[in-house]
Amino acid sequence: MEKDSKSKCPYTNFKAKVMKYIGILRTPREEYGGMPACPFVGAEVDKGKLMIAKFDPSKETILDKAKELKESEYDSALFIQITDEKITGRQTYSYQNFINRTLRTQGYSEYKCICFNPNDTQEVAGFNARKDAPYFLINIAEKKVLAKAHKTLLGTKYFKNFDKDYLEYLHVTEDQVKKD
């Protein structure tokens, strides 16, 4: 008897699928000035400091996951949000802001989230790093670590191919972009 492929759980082997995606994010690309799309994820994975876990909003809250991260030995987390709903690229920013506001107002102000939605359309020089995400992903990390990483990238060619709107979204001025 053949298995019905439609009934197969899409979250089977989720860690392997996420690790494959991380492989894309950690590979150097010309679009990012010869750097990986996510330059810091490789070291975090290699050191065993990135928590990769499912997040099912029907069973727990994002605050439960933040608490789990805080009480762990991990430096940051990548949560695979289980959902049957399609979250559009336009909804990503609002949802990310909602999570950040929730973290800030509910006792987790040291954390910030960044969402990775395979439905996002943002490109850098024709490359969309998020379209290959196997799921809707929520990265939660300490604000101070993200700020340090951001500052480090300003001294590189990382942002040289970003368009003006994306730079503005990332709070990077054109004067800060290293072109050569």
Salt bridges, closest charged atoms under 4 A:
GLU31 OE1 - ARG29 NE 3.08
ASP46 OD2 - ARG26 NH2 2.76
ASP56 OD2 - LYS59 NZ 3.92
GLU60 OE1 - LYS65 NZ 3.84
GLU68 OE1 - LYS65 NZ 2.93
GLU71 OE2 - LYS67 NZ 3.95
GLU110 OE2 - LYS70 NZ 3.05
ASP120 OD2 - ARG130 NH1 3.52
ASP132 OD1 - LYS131 NZ 3.27
GLU142 OE1 - LYS144 NZ 3.75
